[in-house]
């Protein structure tokens, strides 16, 4: 977003200060949640989940959840490959 100076023979674009972008962003953005495999979801009730070390974690597919259930610590460290099949 740029502003143009008025009343000049050669108008010049002016980039607004950073606070303008802050003021123009939505006041209540829809929350998003990270999945255990690094994705982002908006509606967690539609995705499989499990509790890991006292926190709820979400998975993009049931296959991801099943891989997590086999080895939770290894899955969370990224040592388990993301499953390609869906469940």
mmCIF file of the C-alpha atoms, coordinates in Angstrom:
data_MODEL
# 
_entry.id   MODEL 
# 
loop_
_atom_site.group_PDB 
_atom_site.id 
_atom_site.type_symbol 
_atom_site.label_atom_id 
_atom_site.label_alt_id 
_atom_site.label_comp_id 
_atom_site.label_asym_id 
_atom_site.label_entity_id 
_atom_site.label_seq_id 
_atom_site.pdbx_PDB_ins_code 
_atom_site.Cartn_x 
_atom_site.Cartn_y 
_atom_site.Cartn_z 
_atom_site.occupancy 
_atom_site.B_iso_or_equiv 
_atom_site.pdbx_formal_charge 
_atom_site.auth_seq_id 
_atom_site.auth_comp_id 
_atom_site.auth_asym_id 
_atom_site.auth_atom_id 
_atom_site.pdbx_PDB_model_num 
ATOM 1  C CA . UNK A 1 1  ? 0.000   0.000   0.000   1.00 0.00 ? 1  UNK A CA 1 
ATOM 2  C CA . UNK A 1 2  ? 1.376   3.396   -0.976  1.00 0.00 ? 2  UNK A CA 1 
ATOM 3  C CA . UNK A 1 3  ? 0.222   6.943   -0.635  1.00 0.00 ? 3  UNK A CA 1 
ATOM 4  C CA . UNK A 1 4  ? 0.786   9.646   -3.227  1.00 0.00 ? 4  UNK A CA 1 
ATOM 5  C CA . UNK A 1 5  ? 1.746   13.161  -2.254  1.00 0.00 ? 5  UNK A CA 1 
ATOM 6  C CA . UNK A 1 6  ? -0.767  15.644  -3.604  1.00 0.00 ? 6  UNK A CA 1 
ATOM 7  C CA . UNK A 1 7  ? -0.222  19.119  -5.059  1.00 0.00 ? 7  UNK A CA 1 
ATOM 8  C CA . UNK A 1 8  ? 3.144   18.287  -6.593  1.00 0.00 ? 8  UNK A CA 1 
ATOM 9  C CA . UNK A 1 9  ? 4.113   18.468  -10.214 1.00 0.00 ? 9  UNK A CA 1 
ATOM 10 C CA . UNK A 1 10 ? 5.824   15.069  -9.964  1.00 0.00 ? 10 UNK A CA 1 
ATOM 11 C CA . UNK A 1 11 ? 3.770   12.886  -7.582  1.00 0.00 ? 11 UNK A CA 1 
ATOM 12 C CA . UNK A 1 12 ? 5.901   10.594  -5.469  1.00 0.00 ? 12 UNK A CA 1 
ATOM 13 C CA . UNK A 1 13 ? 4.892   7.322   -3.868  1.00 0.00 ? 13 UNK A CA 1 
ATOM 14 C CA . UNK A 1 14 ? 5.344   7.190   -0.129  1.00 0.00 ? 14 UNK A CA 1 
ATOM 15 C CA . UNK A 1 15 ? 5.478   3.903   1.738   1.00 0.00 ? 15 UNK A CA 1 
ATOM 16 C CA . UNK A 1 16 ? 3.486   4.144   4.963   1.00 0.00 ? 16 UNK A CA 1 
ATOM 17 C CA . UNK A 1 17 ? 5.214   3.469   8.265   1.00 0.00 ? 17 UNK A CA 1 
ATOM 18 C CA . UNK A 1 18 ? 4.978   -0.014  9.741   1.00 0.00 ? 18 UNK A CA 1 
ATOM 19 C CA . UNK A 1 19 ? 2.316   1.049   12.223  1.00 0.00 ? 19 UNK A CA 1 
ATOM 20 C CA . UNK A 1 20 ? -0.114  1.650   9.360   1.00 0.00 ? 20 UNK A CA 1 
ATOM 21 C CA . UNK A 1 21 ? 0.078   -2.035  8.424   1.00 0.00 ? 21 UNK A CA 1 
ATOM 22 C CA . UNK A 1 22 ? -0.567  -2.907  12.061  1.00 0.00 ? 22 UNK A CA 1 
ATOM 23 C CA . UNK A 1 23 ? -3.630  -0.685  12.167  1.00 0.00 ? 23 UNK A CA 1 
ATOM 24 C CA . UNK A 1 24 ? -5.023  -2.077  8.909   1.00 0.00 ? 24 UNK A CA 1 
ATOM 25 C CA . UNK A 1 25 ? -4.819  -5.758  9.879   1.00 0.00 ? 25 UNK A CA 1 
ATOM 26 C CA . UNK A 1 26 ? -7.982  -7.508  11.128  1.00 0.00 ? 26 UNK A CA 1 
ATOM 27 C CA . UNK A 1 27 ? -8.554  -6.952  14.829  1.00 0.00 ? 27 UNK A CA 1 
ATOM 28 C CA . UNK A 1 28 ? -9.705  -10.529 15.555  1.00 0.00 ? 28 UNK A CA 1 
ATOM 29 C CA . UNK A 1 29 ? -7.993  -12.823 13.070  1.00 0.00 ? 29 UNK A CA 1 
ATOM 30 C CA . UNK A 1 30 ? -9.253  -16.392 12.988  1.00 0.00 ? 30 UNK A CA 1 
ATOM 31 C CA . UNK A 1 31 ? -6.937  -18.531 15.139  1.00 0.00 ? 31 UNK A CA 1 
ATOM 32 C CA . UNK A 1 32 ? -4.788  -21.132 13.443  1.00 0.00 ? 32 UNK A CA 1 
ATOM 33 C CA . UNK A 1 33 ? -3.195  -24.207 14.919  1.00 0.00 ? 33 UNK A CA 1 
ATOM 34 C CA . UNK A 1 34 ? 0.049   -25.935 13.958  1.00 0.00 ? 34 UNK A CA 1 
ATOM 35 C CA . UNK A 1 35 ? -0.035  -29.625 13.179  1.00 0.00 ? 35 UNK A CA 1 
ATOM 36 C CA . UNK A 1 36 ? 2.594   -31.976 14.572  1.00 0.00 ? 36 UNK A CA 1 
ATOM 37 C CA . UNK A 1 37 ? 4.036   -32.342 11.064  1.00 0.00 ? 37 UNK A CA 1 
ATOM 38 C CA . UNK A 1 38 ? 4.368   -28.573 10.544  1.00 0.00 ? 38 UNK A CA 1 
ATOM 39 C CA . UNK A 1 39 ? 1.141   -27.717 8.707   1.00 0.00 ? 39 UNK A CA 1 
ATOM 40 C CA . UNK A 1 40 ? -1.485  -25.176 9.735   1.00 0.00 ? 40 UNK A CA 1 
ATOM 41 C CA . UNK A 1 41 ? -5.189  -25.806 10.318  1.00 0.00 ? 41 UNK A CA 1 
ATOM 42 C CA . UNK A 1 42 ? -8.061  -23.467 11.134  1.00 0.00 ? 42 UNK A CA 1 
ATOM 43 C CA . UNK A 1 43 ? -10.746 -25.780 12.527  1.00 0.00 ? 43 UNK A CA 1 
ATOM 44 C CA . UNK A 1 44 ? -9.123  -28.257 14.939  1.00 0.00 ? 44 UNK A CA 1 
ATOM 45 C CA . UNK A 1 45 ? -12.349 -30.199 15.569  1.00 0.00 ? 45 UNK A CA 1 
ATOM 46 C CA . UNK A 1 46 ? -12.096 -31.569 12.017  1.00 0.00 ? 46 UNK A CA 1 
ATOM 47 C CA . UNK A 1 47 ? -8.633  -33.102 12.521  1.00 0.00 ? 47 UNK A CA 1 
ATOM 48 C CA . UNK A 1 48 ? -7.281  -36.014 14.571  1.00 0.00 ? 48 UNK A CA 1 
ATOM 49 C CA . UNK A 1 49 ? -5.423  -35.089 17.735  1.00 0.00 ? 49 UNK A CA 1 
ATOM 50 C CA . UNK A 1 50 ? -3.623  -36.548 20.731  1.00 0.00 ? 50 UNK A CA 1 
ATOM 51 C CA . UNK A 1 51 ? -2.165  -35.282 23.979  1.00 0.00 ? 51 UNK A CA 1 
ATOM 52 C CA . UNK A 1 52 ? 1.635   -35.150 24.016  1.00 0.00 ? 52 UNK A CA 1 
ATOM 53 C CA . UNK A 1 53 ? 3.416   -34.129 27.219  1.00 0.00 ? 53 UNK A CA 1 
ATOM 54 C CA . UNK A 1 54 ? 0.323   -32.367 28.513  1.00 0.00 ? 54 UNK A CA 1 
ATOM 55 C CA . UNK A 1 55 ? -0.471  -30.454 25.311  1.00 0.00 ? 55 UNK A CA 1 
ATOM 56 C CA . UNK A 1 56 ? -2.973  -31.243 22.577  1.00 0.00 ? 56 UNK A CA 1 
ATOM 57 C CA . UNK A 1 57 ? -1.320  -31.751 19.191  1.00 0.00 ? 57 UNK A CA 1 
ATOM 58 C CA . UNK A 1 58 ? -3.138  -31.984 15.865  1.00 0.00 ? 58 UNK A CA 1 
ATOM 59 C CA . UNK A 1 59 ? -2.454  -34.131 12.807  1.00 0.00 ? 59 UNK A CA 1 
ATOM 60 C CA . UNK A 1 60 ? -3.294  -33.547 9.159   1.00 0.00 ? 60 UNK A CA 1 
ATOM 61 C CA . UNK A 1 61 ? -4.504  -37.136 8.635   1.00 0.00 ? 61 UNK A CA 1 
ATOM 62 C CA . UNK A 1 62 ? -5.258  -40.297 10.569  1.00 0.00 ? 62 UNK A CA 1 
ATOM 63 C CA . UNK A 1 63 ? -2.139  -41.835 9.003   1.00 0.00 ? 63 UNK A CA 1 
ATOM 64 C CA . UNK A 1 64 ? -0.070  -39.123 10.713  1.00 0.00 ? 64 UNK A CA 1 
ATOM 65 C CA . UNK A 1 65 ? -1.773  -39.843 14.035  1.00 0.00 ? 65 UNK A CA 1 
ATOM 66 C CA . UNK A 1 66 ? -1.098  -43.587 13.630  1.00 0.00 ? 66 UNK A CA 1 
ATOM 67 C CA . UNK A 1 67 ? 2.606   -42.918 12.929  1.00 0.00 ? 67 UNK A CA 1 
ATOM 68 C CA . UNK A 1 68 ? 2.737   -40.686 16.018  1.00 0.00 ? 68 UNK A CA 1 
ATOM 69 C CA . UNK A 1 69 ? 1.101   -43.397 18.164  1.00 0.00 ? 69 UNK A CA 1 
ATOM 70 C CA . UNK A 1 70 ? 3.817   -45.904 17.148  1.00 0.00 ? 70 UNK A CA 1 
ATOM 71 C CA . UNK A 1 71 ? 6.679   -43.667 18.358  1.00 0.00 ? 71 UNK A CA 1 
ATOM 72 C CA . UNK A 1 72 ? 5.517   -40.292 19.794  1.00 0.00 ? 72 UNK A CA 1 
ATOM 73 C CA . UNK A 1 73 ? 8.921   -38.897 20.774  1.00 0.00 ? 73 UNK A CA 1 
ATOM 74 C CA . UNK A 1 74 ? 10.579  -39.829 17.495  1.00 0.00 ? 74 UNK A CA 1 
ATOM 75 C CA . UNK A 1 75 ? 7.637   -38.420 15.522  1.00 0.00 ? 75 UNK A CA 1 
ATOM 76 C CA . UNK A 1 76 ? 7.787   -35.099 17.378  1.00 0.00 ? 76 UNK A CA 1 
ATOM 77 C CA . UNK A 1 77 ? 11.563  -34.863 16.847  1.00 0.00 ? 77 UNK A CA 1 
ATOM 78 C CA . UNK A 1 78 ? 10.997  -35.283 13.106  1.00 0.00 ? 78 UNK A CA 1 
ATOM 79 C CA . UNK A 1 79 ? 12.732  -38.641 12.944  1.00 0.00 ? 79 UNK A CA 1 
ATOM 80 C CA . UNK A 1 80 ? 9.686   -40.396 11.465  1.00 0.00 ? 80 UNK A CA 1 
ATOM 81 C CA . UNK A 1 81 ? 8.894   -39.736 7.820   1.00 0.00 ? 81 UNK A CA 1 
ATOM 82 C CA . UNK A 1 82 ? 5.516   -38.148 7.127   1.00 0.00 ? 82 UNK A CA 1 
ATOM 83 C CA . UNK A 1 83 ? 3.146   -40.923 5.941   1.00 0.00 ? 83 UNK A CA 1 
ATOM 84 C CA . UNK A 1 84 ? 2.086   -40.606 2.317   1.00 0.00 ? 84 UNK A CA 1 
ATOM 85 C CA . UNK A 1 85 ? -1.067  -42.717 2.494   1.00 0.00 ? 85 UNK A CA 1 
ATOM 86 C CA . UNK A 1 86 ? -4.235  -41.332 4.021   1.00 0.00 ? 86 UNK A CA 1 
ATOM 87 C CA . UNK A 1 87 ? -6.361  -43.257 6.471   1.00 0.00 ? 87 UNK A CA 1 
# 
